[in-house]
Amino acid sequence: MAATKRLTVSQALVEFLGHQWTVDGDVRERTIPGMLGIFGHGNVAGIGQALLQFNVDQPDLMPYYQARNEQAMVHQSVGFARVHRRRATLASAASVGPGAANMLTGAALATTNRLPALLLPSDTFATRVADPVLQQLEQPWDTGLTVNDAFRPLSKFFDRVQRPEQLYSIALAAMRVLTDPAETGAVTIALPEDVQAEAIDVPVEFLQDREWHIRRPVPERGPLARAVAEIRRAKKPLIVAGGGVIYSSAEDELRSFVEATGIPVGTSQAGGGVLSWDHPQNLGGIGATGTRAANRLAHDADVVIGIGTRYSDFTTASRAVFQNPDVVFVNVNIASFDAYKHGSGFPVVADAREALAALSIELRDYEVSPEYAALAVREKAEWTSLVDRAFTPSGLDVPGQPEIIGAVQSASAPKDVIVQAAGSLPGDLHKLWRVRDPLGYHVEYAFSCMGYEIAGGLGVKRGLLADGDDRDVIVMVGDGSYLMLSTELVTAVAEGIKLIVVLVQNHGYASIGHLSESVGSGRFGTMYREYDPVARNFQGEKKLPVDLAMNARSYGIDVVEIAADAGAISHLAAAVAAAKASDRSTLIHIESDPRLYAPDGEGWWDVPVPEVSTLASSQGARVDYEEQRTSQRPLLGTEARA
């Protein structure tokens, strides 16, 4: 008879997770090296008890981390997973009802970013013995429906453990998806609170070490040959490098390939760091928030080689950045879903590193023309000069965001990690930040979730520390995102985890304010102002008397306030340098003028403007919008949109 161990379902799950290992070539690490949790009546006697038991009996098996917000738990997991190149992530346990529902945004973010996160939301009684329980959602047309069913469309894997015996197959299936580079994202196992505490004789085999080997598929000969033929005929090829290059650890292969061929590279937000910013072939960000250099070469590119990118509308400037009527797409991606995008007739479904190695062999005698190479060098030099000017201190009492970024850049070290997610900062960082390390740029721009920054930065730092890497993590956050979710600063204080947070105070939503203005909506509802009872809006000049620096102090971290004067930028650089020298978390507060913009990268983003309006501003914006749309490519064919 097979050996068994008497455990509750929660105890069995926690012990199982503690014995899962990811193997990626020569790298072997714990797939789930820790669990975040907030407890309530749904899980305090289940997962909570199991974590306590192992904390006493086997403290290294599944370390527990306390969080302040369920959404933020998942954000931490995503930050951790990114810095571990998707080989490891954290689990997040929440209670029934609101606790579980709070994780929904995090689930969507993980899945959209193709980053693994294990979610363990508690569920109401499987037996329905005390139906309905506190915090239970009831629908008369489906009495079996619970809050957790909302995770179904947000997860790459979803299942519910209705009976203890189901745990084995569900847990193994969940691990397969967590470690599948083509299918990973949010993995959700719903756990009814009564089942969590139920005992079962668990096969010892289920609790032993198990390895999950990450697939690195090589390109098939036929698709590779067709892709090579297209690249060979190219006169103006361009690479669009995405996060897949980072996750595959393919930076060396990419660098060797572009140095041999001379093909220039534009990067998506997720691809920041695939090449050092000063590499001759790196033209920087591409698309709606891209650099002028990358977008100008993209305009005339005849063959676009997408490597590990999901081609979001920002990367393609809403399908307006590629203007060559004969352009074709050679898409290298481990996920066929992404490889076939843009109607590509040349998809290569393969791992980025393996595909680049194969392309380097097949194209070892290919090189772009000297004229095209010189064009890339010239455009890069011109953009570099523009950025230098944008970084130059203006001497204004309230500086613009570009010079703030320049000050933070000047004080940072080459391996420091910049973390951001939403607002105007992602666009400016995509254009301006000079990435010097493959893991040095972490901008969550698939979901672009306000409030991600501090929690995601904490996850990044936690992930680095797990690898013995003590580089600094610099979180840049606007006041809008800070107000959305700043409470994980308490988590950093509780564990003594060092973060550097640069809080850019612009009294509202700078990005949407600018967008609102450009589409004729006059920054309506985007400024933090006192309510005007006469105009019945928030468009007045009286700013809110909110003191975010004082708020941050209340969390227990060090705070530096930069005075609004001509020396603000030099004081900011000095404050970042001092924060780097400290062993404590520091928040630096600086005022910013949201109307001082970064250099134009000649990108566009499709945001529809009303066809009819009584507002002159909207009418004018519609005229501009119709003109911009003429450059938008259809999925197939070459005719511009009507």
C-alpha positions as CSV (number, residue, x, y, z in Angstrom):
1,M,0.0,0.0,0.0
2,A,1.3,3.5,-0.9
3,A,2.4,5.6,2.0
4,T,0.1,8.4,3.0
5,K,0.0,11.4,5.4
6,R,-3.0,12.6,7.3
7,L,-3.4,16.3,6.5
8,T,-6.1,18.9,5.9
9,V,-6.5,20.1,2.3
10,S,-4.8,23.4,3.2
11,Q,-1.9,21.7,4.9
12,A,-1.5,19.4,1.9
13,L,-1.6,22.3,-0.6
14,V,0.9,24.3,1.3
15,E,3.3,21.4,1.7
16,F,2.8,20.5,-2.0
17,L,3.7,24.0,-3.1
18,G,6.8,24.1,-1.0
19,H,8.2,21.1,-3.0
20,Q,7.7,22.5,-6.5
21,W,10.8,23.4,-8.5
22,T,11.3,25.2,-11.8
23,V,14.2,24.1,-14.0
24,D,15.4,26.3,-16.8
25,G,18.5,24.9,-18.3
26,D,21.1,25.1,-15.5
27,V,18.9,27.2,-13.3
28,R,16.8,25.4,-10.7
29,E,14.7,27.4,-8.2
30,R,11.6,27.2,-6.0
31,T,8.5,27.8,-8.1
32,I,6.5,29.2,-5.2
33,P,9.1,30.4,-2.6
34,G,6.6,32.2,-0.4
35,M,2.9,33.1,0.2
36,L,1.2,36.4,0.9
37,G,-2.0,36.3,2.8
38,I,-4.7,38.3,4.4
39,F,-7.0,36.3,6.6
40,G,-10.7,36.2,7.4
41,H,-13.3,33.7,8.3
42,G,-12.8,32.1,4.8
43,N,-9.2,31.1,5.3
44,V,-8.0,31.8,8.9
45,A,-8.6,28.2,10.0
46,G,-7.6,26.8,6.6
47,I,-4.6,28.3,4.8
48,G,-3.8,30.5,7.8
49,Q,-3.6,27.5,10.1
50,A,-1.5,25.6,7.6
51,L,1.0,28.4,7.2
52,L,1.3,28.8,11.0
53,Q,1.8,25.0,11.4
54,F,4.7,25.0,8.9
55,N,6.0,28.2,10.3
56,V,6.5,26.2,13.6
57,D,7.5,22.8,12.2
58,Q,9.3,23.7,8.9
59,P,9.8,27.4,8.7
60,D,11.7,27.3,5.4
61,L,9.0,25.4,3.6
62,M,6.6,28.2,2.9
63,P,7.5,31.6,4.3
64,Y,4.5,33.8,5.0
65,Y,4.4,37.5,4.1
66,Q,1.9,39.9,5.5
67,A,0.2,42.4,3.1
68,R,-2.2,45.3,3.5
69,N,-4.3,44.9,0.4
70,E,-5.3,41.8,-1.6
71,Q,-4.8,43.5,-5.0
72,A,-1.3,44.5,-3.9
73,M,-0.5,40.9,-3.0
74,V,-0.9,39.9,-6.7
75,H,1.1,43.0,-7.8
76,Q,3.9,41.8,-5.5
77,S,3.8,38.4,-7.1
78,V,4.0,39.9,-10.6
79,G,7.0,42.1,-9.7
80,F,8.7,39.1,-8.2
81,A,7.9,36.9,-11.3
82,R,9.2,39.5,-13.7
83,V,12.6,39.9,-12.0
84,H,12.8,36.0,-11.9
85,R,12.1,35.9,-15.6
86,R,8.9,33.9,-15.0
87,R,10.7,31.0,-13.3
88,A,9.2,31.8,-9.9
89,T,6.3,33.7,-8.3
90,L,4.5,34.1,-5.0
91,A,1.1,32.7,-4.0
92,S,-1.6,35.0,-2.6
93,A,-4.3,33.8,-0.2
94,A,-7.5,35.8,0.5
95,S,-10.7,35.3,2.4
96,V,-14.2,34.9,1.2
97,G,-16.1,37.6,-0.7
98,P,-14.5,41.1,-0.6
99,G,-11.0,39.7,0.1
100,A,-11.2,37.5,-3.0
101,A,-12.9,40.2,-5.1
102,N,-10.0,42.6,-4.3
103,M,-7.7,40.3,-6.2
104,L,-9.5,40.5,-9.5
105,T,-7.6,43.5,-10.7
106,G,-4.4,41.7,-9.9
107,A,-5.5,38.6,-11.8
108,A,-6.3,40.6,-14.9
109,L,-2.9,42.4,-14.6
110,A,-1.0,39.1,-14.3
111,T,-2.7,37.5,-17.3
112,T,-2.5,40.5,-19.5
113,N,1.3,40.8,-18.8
114,R,1.8,37.0,-19.4
115,L,3.4,36.8,-15.9
116,P,2.6,33.9,-13.5
117,A,0.8,34.5,-10.2
118,L,-0.9,31.9,-8.0
119,L,-4.2,33.0,-6.5
120,L,-5.9,31.1,-3.7
121,P,-9.2,32.9,-3.0
122,S,-11.4,31.3,-0.4
123,D,-14.9,30.3,-1.3
124,T,-18.1,29.7,0.5
125,F,-19.1,26.3,1.9
126,A,-19.0,23.5,-0.6
127,T,-21.6,21.6,1.5
128,R,-23.8,24.7,1.8
129,V,-24.5,23.6,5.4
130,A,-24.7,27.2,6.5
131,D,-26.0,28.9,3.4
132,P,-25.7,31.9,2.9
133,V,-22.7,32.7,5.0
134,L,-21.3,36.2,5.8
135,Q,-19.9,37.9,2.6
136,Q,-21.5,35.4,0.3
137,L,-22.8,36.6,-3.1
138,E,-26.2,35.1,-3.9
139,Q,-27.8,34.9,-7.4
140,P,-31.3,33.3,-7.5
141,W,-30.7,32.2,-11.1
142,D,-27.6,30.3,-10.2
143,T,-27.2,29.4,-6.5
144,G,-23.8,27.7,-7.2
145,L,-22.3,31.0,-8.4
146,T,-19.8,32.7,-6.1
147,V,-17.6,35.8,-6.3
148,N,-14.7,33.6,-7.4
149,D,-16.4,32.8,-10.7
150,A,-15.4,36.3,-11.7
151,F,-11.8,35.0,-11.9
152,R,-12.7,32.7,-14.8
153,P,-12.2,35.2,-17.6
154,L,-9.2,36.8,-15.9
155,S,-7.2,33.6,-15.3
156,K,-5.2,31.3,-17.6
157,F,-6.3,28.5,-15.3
158,F,-9.3,28.3,-12.9
159,D,-10.6,25.4,-10.8
160,R,-12.4,24.9,-7.5
161,V,-11.6,22.2,-5.0
162,Q,-15.1,21.0,-4.2
163,R,-13.9,17.7,-2.7
164,P,-10.5,17.0,-1.0
165,E,-9.7,14.3,-3.6
166,Q,-9.8,16.9,-6.3
167,L,-6.8,18.7,-4.9
168,Y,-4.2,16.4,-6.6
169,S,-5.3,16.9,-10.2
170,I,-6.1,20.6,-9.7
171,A,-2.7,21.4,-8.1
172,L,-0.7,19.6,-10.7
173,A,-2.7,21.2,-13.6
174,A,-2.2,24.6,-11.9
175,M,1.6,24.1,-11.8
176,R,1.7,23.1,-15.4
177,V,0.2,26.5,-16.4
178,L,2.3,28.5,-14.0
179,T,5.5,27.1,-15.6
180,D,4.3,27.2,-19.2
181,P,5.9,30.2,-21.0
182,A,3.2,30.2,-23.7
183,E,0.2,30.0,-21.4
184,T,1.1,31.5,-18.1
185,G,-0.7,34.3,-16.2
186,A,-3.0,34.3,-13.2
187,V,-3.6,30.7,-12.0
188,T,-6.6,30.6,-9.6
189,I,-7.5,27.7,-7.3
190,A,-10.8,28.5,-5.4
191,L,-10.9,26.9,-2.0
192,P,-14.2,26.5,-0.1
193,E,-13.7,27.3,3.5
194,D,-15.1,24.0,4.8
195,V,-13.0,21.9,2.3
196,Q,-9.8,23.8,3.4
197,A,-10.2,22.3,6.9
198,E,-11.2,18.8,5.8
199,A,-8.7,16.0,6.5
200,I,-7.6,13.5,3.9
201,D,-5.0,10.8,3.6
202,V,-2.5,12.4,1.2
203,P,-0.2,10.2,-0.9
204,V,3.4,10.9,0.1
205,E,4.2,11.0,-3.6
206,F,2.1,14.2,-3.9
207,L,4.3,15.9,-1.3
208,Q,7.7,15.1,-2.7
209,D,9.9,17.3,-4.8
210,R,8.7,17.8,-8.3
211,E,10.5,19.6,-11.2
212,W,8.8,21.6,-13.9
213,H,11.1,22.1,-16.9
214,I,10.4,25.2,-18.9
215,R,9.9,24.5,-22.6
216,R,12.3,26.3,-24.9
217,P,11.0,25.1,-28.3
218,V,13.3,25.5,-31.3
219,P,11.9,26.9,-34.6
220,E,10.6,24.4,-37.1
221,R,12.6,24.2,-40.4
222,G,9.8,25.3,-42.7
223,P,8.7,28.5,-40.8
224,L,12.3,29.3,-40.1
225,A,13.3,29.0,-43.8
226,R,10.4,31.3,-44.9
227,A,11.3,33.8,-42.2
228,V,14.9,33.8,-43.3
229,A,13.9,34.3,-46.9
230,E,11.9,37.4,-46.0
231,I,14.6,38.9,-43.9
232,R,17.2,38.3,-46.7
233,R,15.1,40.4,-49.2
234,A,14.7,43.2,-46.7
235,K,16.3,46.6,-47.5
236,K,15.0,48.3,-44.3
237,P,14.4,45.6,-41.7
238,L,13.5,46.5,-38.1
239,I,13.3,44.4,-34.9
240,V,10.6,45.0,-32.4
241,A,11.8,43.4,-29.2
242,G,9.4,42.6,-26.4
243,G,9.3,41.0,-23.0
244,G,9.8,37.5,-24.4
245,V,13.5,38.4,-25.0
246,I,13.9,39.1,-21.3
247,Y,12.0,36.0,-20.1
248,S,14.0,33.8,-22.4
249,S,17.3,35.4,-21.2
250,A,18.0,36.0,-24.9
251,E,19.8,39.4,-24.5
252,D,23.2,38.0,-25.6
253,E,21.7,36.3,-28.6
254,L,19.9,39.4,-29.6
255,R,23.0,41.5,-29.2
256,S,25.1,39.1,-31.3
257,F,22.4,38.9,-34.0
258,V,22.0,42.7,-34.4
259,E,25.8,43.3,-34.3
260,A,26.3,40.8,-37.1
261,T,23.4,42.0,-39.3
262,G,23.2,45.7,-38.4
263,I,19.4,45.5,-38.0
264,P,18.2,48.3,-35.7
265,V,15.9,47.6,-32.7
266,G,12.9,49.3,-31.2
267,T,11.6,48.1,-27.9
268,S,8.2,47.7,-26.3
269,Q,7.7,48.7,-22.7
270,A,8.2,45.1,-21.6
271,G,11.3,44.9,-23.8
272,G,13.2,47.7,-22.1
273,G,16.6,46.4,-21.2
274,V,17.1,43.9,-24.1
275,L,20.0,46.1,-25.1
276,S,21.8,48.8,-23.2
277,W,20.5,52.2,-24.2
278,D,23.8,53.2,-25.8
279,H,24.1,50.1,-28.0
280,P,24.4,51.4,-31.6
281,Q,21.4,49.3,-32.8
282,N,19.1,50.3,-30.0
283,L,16.8,53.1,-31.1
284,G,14.8,52.9,-27.9
285,G,11.1,52.6,-27.4
286,I,8.8,52.2,-30.3
287,G,5.2,53.2,-30.9
288,A,2.8,55.7,-29.3
289,T,5.3,56.5,-26.5
290,G,8.4,55.7,-28.5
291,T,11.4,57.7,-29.7
292,R,11.5,59.6,-32.9
293,A,14.5,57.5,-34.0
294,A,12.6,54.2,-33.7
295,N,9.4,55.5,-35.1
296,R,11.0,57.1,-38.1
297,L,12.7,53.8,-39.1
298,A,9.5,51.9,-38.4
299,H,7.7,54.2,-40.8
300,D,9.6,52.9,-43.8
301,A,10.5,49.4,-42.6
302,D,9.8,46.7,-45.2
303,V,10.2,43.7,-42.9
304,V,9.3,44.0,-39.2
305,I,10.8,41.2,-37.0
306,G,8.8,41.0,-33.9
307,I,10.6,39.0,-31.2
308,G,8.7,38.2,-28.0
309,T,6.1,41.0,-28.4
310,R,2.4,40.9,-28.1
311,Y,2.1,44.0,-30.3
312,S,-0.2,46.2,-28.2
313,D,-1.7,49.3,-29.7
314,F,1.0,51.4,-28.0
315,T,3.8,49.3,-29.6
316,T,2.3,49.7,-33.0
317,A,1.0,53.3,-32.5
318,S,-2.5,51.8,-33.1
319,R,-1.3,50.3,-36.4
320,A,0.0,53.7,-37.6
321,V,3.7,53.4,-37.1
322,F,4.4,51.0,-40.0
323,Q,3.7,52.9,-43.2
324,N,5.5,51.0,-45.9
325,P,2.7,49.6,-48.1
326,D,4.6,46.4,-48.7
327,V,5.6,45.8,-45.1
328,V,5.5,42.2,-43.8
329,F,5.8,40.8,-40.3
330,V,8.1,38.0,-39.2
331,N,6.8,37.2,-35.8
332,V,8.9,35.1,-33.4
333,N,7.0,34.1,-30.3
334,I,6.6,31.1,-28.0
335,A,2.8,31.7,-28.1
336,S,1.2,31.1,-31.5
337,F,-1.5,33.5,-30.5
338,D,1.0,36.3,-30.6
339,A,3.1,34.9,-33.5
340,Y,0.2,35.2,-35.9
341,K,-0.7,38.8,-35.1
342,H,-0.9,41.4,-37.9
343,G,-2.0,38.7,-40.2
344,S,1.6,37.6,-40.4
345,G,2.3,35.0,-43.1
346,F,5.7,34.3,-41.5
347,P,5.1,33.2,-37.9
348,V,7.9,31.4,-36.1
349,V,6.5,29.7,-33.0
350,A,9.6,29.2,-30.9
351,D,11.5,30.4,-27.9
352,A,13.2,33.8,-28.5
353,R,16.7,32.6,-27.5
354,E,16.5,29.4,-29.7
355,A,15.0,31.4,-32.6
356,L,17.7,34.1,-32.5
357,A,20.4,31.5,-32.3
358,A,19.0,29.8,-35.4
359,L,18.5,33.1,-37.3
360,S,22.1,34.0,-36.5
361,I,23.3,30.9,-38.2
362,E,21.0,31.2,-41.2
363,L,21.7,34.9,-41.7
364,R,25.5,34.9,-40.9
365,D,26.2,36.4,-44.4
366,Y,23.4,39.0,-44.3
367,E,24.0,42.7,-43.4
368,V,22.0,45.8,-43.9
369,S,23.3,48.4,-46.4
370,P,25.8,51.0,-45.1
371,E,23.3,53.8,-46.0
372,Y,20.6,52.2,-43.8
373,A,23.0,51.6,-41.0
374,A,24.1,55.3,-41.2
375,L,20.5,56.4,-41.1
376,A,19.9,54.5,-37.9
377,V,23.1,56.0,-36.3
378,R,22.0,59.5,-37.4
379,E,18.5,59.2,-36.0
380,K,19.8,57.8,-32.7
381,A,22.3,60.6,-32.3
382,E,19.6,63.2,-33.0
383,W,17.3,61.7,-30.4
384,T,20.1,61.3,-27.8
385,S,20.7,65.1,-28.2
386,L,17.0,65.8,-27.7
387,V,17.0,63.7,-24.5
388,D,20.1,65.5,-23.2
389,R,18.3,68.8,-23.6
390,A,15.2,67.5,-22.0
391,F,17.2,66.4,-19.0
392,T,18.9,69.8,-18.6
393,P,17.5,71.6,-15.5
394,S,15.3,74.5,-16.5
395,G,15.7,76.4,-13.2
396,L,12.0,76.7,-12.8
397,D,10.6,76.5,-9.3
398,V,8.2,73.7,-10.4
399,P,10.1,71.6,-12.9
400,G,8.7,69.4,-15.7
401,Q,8.7,65.7,-15.6
402,P,11.5,65.1,-18.1
403,E,14.0,66.9,-16.0
404,I,12.8,65.1,-12.9
405,I,13.5,61.8,-14.8
406,G,16.9,63.1,-15.7
407,A,17.7,63.9,-12.1
408,V,16.7,60.4,-11.0
409,Q,18.6,58.9,-13.9
410,S,21.8,60.8,-13.0
411,A,21.7,59.6,-9.4
412,S,20.9,56.0,-10.2
413,A,23.4,53.2,-10.6
414,P,23.6,51.1,-13.8
415,K,21.9,48.1,-12.3
416,D,19.2,49.9,-10.4
417,V,15.6,49.0,-11.3
418,I,13.1,51.7,-12.3
419,V,9.5,50.7,-11.5
420,Q,6.4,52.4,-13.0
421,A,3.0,51.5,-14.4
422,A,0.5,54.2,-15.1
423,G,-0.1,57.9,-15.9
424,S,2.3,60.1,-17.8
425,L,5.4,58.5,-16.4
426,P,5.4,55.3,-18.6
427,G,5.4,57.4,-21.8
428,D,8.2,59.7,-20.7
429,L,10.2,56.8,-19.3
430,H,9.8,54.8,-22.5
431,K,11.2,57.7,-24.4
432,L,13.8,59.0,-22.0
433,W,15.0,56.4,-19.4
434,R,18.5,55.1,-20.4
435,V,18.3,51.4,-19.4
436,R,21.7,49.9,-18.7
437,D,20.8,46.4,-17.4
438,P,18.4,43.7,-18.7
439,L,16.4,43.8,-15.4
440,G,16.7,47.6,-15.0
441,Y,13.4,48.6,-16.5
442,H,10.1,47.4,-15.0
443,V,7.2,49.4,-16.4
444,E,3.9,47.4,-16.2
445,Y,2.2,48.7,-19.3
446,A,0.1,45.8,-20.5
447,F,-2.6,46.6,-17.9
448,S,-1.1,50.0,-16.9
449,C,-2.7,49.7,-13.5
450,M,-2.8,52.7,-11.3
451,G,-1.6,51.7,-7.9
452,Y,0.8,48.9,-9.1
453,E,3.9,50.9,-8.6
454,I,4.7,50.6,-4.9
455,A,3.4,47.0,-4.5
456,G,5.1,45.9,-7.8
457,G,8.3,47.6,-6.7
458,L,8.1,45.7,-3.4
459,G,7.7,42.5,-5.3
460,V,10.7,43.4,-7.5
461,K,12.9,44.1,-4.5
462,R,11.7,40.9,-2.7
463,G,12.6,38.9,-5.9
464,L,16.1,40.5,-6.1
465,L,16.8,39.8,-2.4
466,A,15.8,36.2,-2.9
467,D,18.6,36.0,-5.4
468,G,21.1,37.8,-3.1
469,D,21.0,40.9,-5.3
470,D,21.0,44.1,-3.3
471,R,20.6,46.6,-6.1
472,D,18.3,49.5,-5.5
473,V,14.7,49.6,-6.7
474,I,13.5,53.1,-7.6
475,V,9.7,53.5,-7.8
476,M,8.4,56.6,-9.6
477,V,4.8,57.3,-8.9
478,G,2.4,60.2,-9.6
479,D,0.1,61.4,-6.9
480,G,-2.9,59.8,-8.6
481,S,-1.4,56.3,-8.5
482,Y,-0.1,56.9,-5.0
483,L,-3.6,57.7,-3.7
484,M,-4.9,54.5,-5.4
485,L,-2.6,52.2,-3.4
486,S,0.2,53.3,-1.2
487,T,-0.3,51.0,1.8
488,E,2.3,48.5,0.9
489,L,4.8,51.0,2.2
490,V,3.8,49.6,5.6
491,T,4.8,46.2,4.4
492,A,8.2,47.5,3.4
493,V,8.6,49.1,6.8
494,A,7.4,45.9,8.6
495,E,10.0,43.7,6.9
496,G,12.8,46.3,6.6
497,I,12.7,46.0,2.8
498,K,14.3,49.1,1.2
499,L,12.5,51.0,-1.5
500,I,13.2,54.4,-3.0
501,V,10.0,56.1,-4.0
502,V,10.0,59.3,-6.0
503,L,6.5,60.8,-5.6
504,V,5.8,63.3,-8.5
505,Q,3.1,65.6,-7.3
506,N,1.2,67.2,-10.2
507,H,-2.2,67.6,-8.5
508,G,-4.2,65.3,-10.7
509,Y,-4.0,62.8,-13.5
510,A,-1.3,64.2,-15.8
511,S,-1.5,61.6,-18.6
512,I,-5.3,61.6,-18.9
513,G,-5.3,65.4,-18.5
514,H,-3.0,65.8,-21.5
515,L,-5.0,63.2,-23.4
516,S,-8.3,64.9,-22.4
517,E,-7.0,68.2,-23.7
518,S,-5.9,66.6,-27.0
519,V,-9.3,65.0,-27.7
520,G,-11.2,68.2,-26.9
521,S,-12.3,67.4,-23.3
522,G,-10.4,70.2,-21.7
523,R,-8.8,68.2,-18.8
524,F,-12.3,67.8,-17.4
525,G,-12.3,65.7,-14.2
526,T,-8.5,65.2,-14.3
527,M,-7.4,67.8,-11.8
528,Y,-7.4,67.5,-8.0
529,R,-9.3,70.7,-7.2
530,E,-11.9,71.7,-4.6
531,Y,-15.5,71.3,-5.8
532,D,-17.0,74.5,-7.3
533,P,-20.7,74.5,-6.3
534,V,-21.5,77.2,-8.9
535,A,-19.9,75.6,-11.9
536,R,-20.6,72.2,-10.4
537,N,-17.2,70.7,-11.4
538,F,-13.6,70.4,-10.2
539,Q,-12.1,72.7,-12.8
540,G,-11.2,75.7,-10.6
541,E,-7.8,76.8,-9.5
542,K,-8.0,76.0,-5.8
543,K,-5.8,72.9,-5.2
544,L,-6.6,70.4,-2.5
545,P,-4.9,70.8,0.8
546,V,-3.5,67.3,0.7
547,D,-0.1,66.6,2.2
548,L,1.1,63.3,0.7
549,A,4.6,63.7,2.3
550,M,2.9,63.7,5.7
551,N,0.8,60.7,4.7
552,A,4.0,58.8,3.8
553,R,5.6,59.8,7.1
554,S,2.7,58.2,8.9
555,Y,3.6,54.9,7.3
556,G,7.0,55.0,9.1
557,I,9.4,55.6,6.2
558,D,11.9,58.4,5.8
559,V,10.5,61.3,3.7
560,V,12.4,64.1,1.9
561,E,10.4,67.1,0.6
562,I,12.0,69.0,-2.3
563,A,11.3,72.7,-2.0
564,A,9.7,74.4,-5.0
565,D,12.6,76.6,-6.0
566,A,15.2,77.0,-8.8
567,G,17.4,74.3,-7.2
568,A,14.7,71.7,-7.1
569,I,16.4,69.4,-9.7
570,S,19.8,69.4,-8.1
571,H,18.2,68.8,-4.7
572,L,16.3,65.9,-6.1
573,A,19.4,64.3,-7.5
574,A,21.1,64.7,-4.1
575,A,18.1,63.2,-2.3
576,V,18.1,60.1,-4.6
577,A,21.9,59.7,-3.9
578,A,21.3,60.0,-0.2
579,A,18.4,57.5,-0.3
580,K,20.7,55.1,-2.1
581,A,23.3,55.4,0.7
582,S,20.6,54.7,3.3
583,D,19.5,51.3,4.4
584,R,16.0,52.4,5.0
585,S,13.1,53.1,2.7
586,T,12.8,56.7,1.5
587,L,10.1,58.6,-0.2
588,I,11.1,61.8,-2.0
589,H,8.3,64.3,-2.7
590,I,8.6,66.8,-5.5
591,E,6.2,69.1,-7.2
592,S,5.9,68.9,-11.0
593,D,4.3,71.0,-13.8
594,P,2.2,68.5,-15.8
595,R,2.2,70.9,-18.9
596,L,5.9,70.6,-19.5
597,Y,6.2,67.6,-21.9
598,A,8.9,65.3,-23.1
599,P,10.2,65.6,-26.7
600,D,7.7,64.4,-29.4
601,G,8.4,60.9,-30.5
602,E,6.1,61.1,-33.5
603,G,3.8,58.4,-32.3
604,W,0.0,58.3,-32.2
605,W,-2.6,56.5,-30.1
606,D,-6.1,55.9,-31.3
607,V,-8.6,57.3,-28.8
608,P,-11.9,58.0,-30.6
609,V,-13.3,61.5,-30.5
610,P,-17.1,62.1,-30.7
611,E,-18.4,62.5,-34.2
612,V,-20.9,65.2,-33.1
613,S,-20.6,67.7,-30.3
614,T,-21.8,71.1,-29.2
615,L,-18.2,71.9,-27.9
616,A,-15.9,73.7,-30.3
617,S,-12.9,71.9,-28.7
618,S,-14.4,68.5,-29.4
619,Q,-15.3,69.5,-33.0
620,G,-11.7,70.6,-33.6
621,A,-10.3,67.4,-32.1
622,R,-12.6,65.3,-34.3
623,V,-11.0,67.0,-37.4
624,D,-7.5,66.2,-36.1
625,Y,-8.6,62.6,-35.3
626,E,-10.0,62.0,-38.8
627,E,-6.7,63.2,-40.3
628,Q,-4.7,60.9,-38.0
629,R,-6.8,57.9,-38.8
630,T,-5.8,58.1,-42.5
631,S,-2.4,56.7,-41.5
632,Q,-3.9,53.7,-39.7
633,R,-3.2,50.4,-41.4
634,P,-6.0,47.8,-41.7
635,L,-5.2,44.3,-40.7
636,L,-5.0,43.2,-44.3
637,G,-4.5,45.1,-47.5
638,T,-2.9,48.5,-48.0
639,E,-5.8,51.0,-48.2
640,A,-6.0,53.6,-45.4
641,R,-9.1,53.7,-43.3
642,A,-11.9,55.9,-44.6
